[in-house]
């Protein structure tokens, strides 16, 4: 079973992803983050969660910089 965090500031995108993931059997937990601060807080609690991330949410131009978060 896996935990997922949907990190996006657009409600329609989050709703769609939440709907699709809720239909999967291997999903144990679905969480939402509207901004970078919420994402960091959730990752502290759920460090093994799979993150589906809108890169514009955290204003990073290079995906390799994500490790710093």
N, C-alpha and C positions, 0 to 999 in steps of 0.2 A: 504494500500500500504506500502511496506517495502523497505528500502534501504539496499544494500548489499555491503560489501567490501571483495574482494578476495585478501588475503594476501599470496603471494607465489612468490618465485624468479624464478620459472620455467615457461617460456612463454607458453609451451604447456598445462600445467595444468590450468593456468589462462584462456587461450583461450577456453578450454573445459568447464570450469565452467561458463564463461561469456556466451557462446553459450547456455548452458542448462538453465541458469537463465533468459536469454533474452526471452525465450519461455514461461515463466510463467507470468500469468496475474497480479499477486499481486506485482510484482516488479516495483518500481517507479524510482530507481536509482541503477546503477551498477558502482562501483569504483574499482580501482586496487591499490595495494600497493606492491612494490618490496622489501621493507625492513622494519625494525622495526620503523625507523624514519618516513617514509611515513605513516605507519599505525597509529602511534600516532597522526600525524597531521590531518589525515582524521577523526579519532575518536573525535578530538576536535571540528571539524566542524559538524560531523554527529554522535553524541553520542548514538543515538538509532539504529544505523545500525547493522545489523546482520553480523558478521565477520566469514568468512570461512578461517581458518588459518592453514598454514603449521607450525606446532610447531617448526620445525628445523629453520625456518626463524628468530625466536627471541631467539633461544638458551636457551630454558627453558626445564628442565627435568621433572618438576612437573606442570601439568596443573593448580593446585590450586594457583600457583604463578601468574597466568594471571591477577588477580584482581589488582595487583600493577601497571599494565600497564594502 
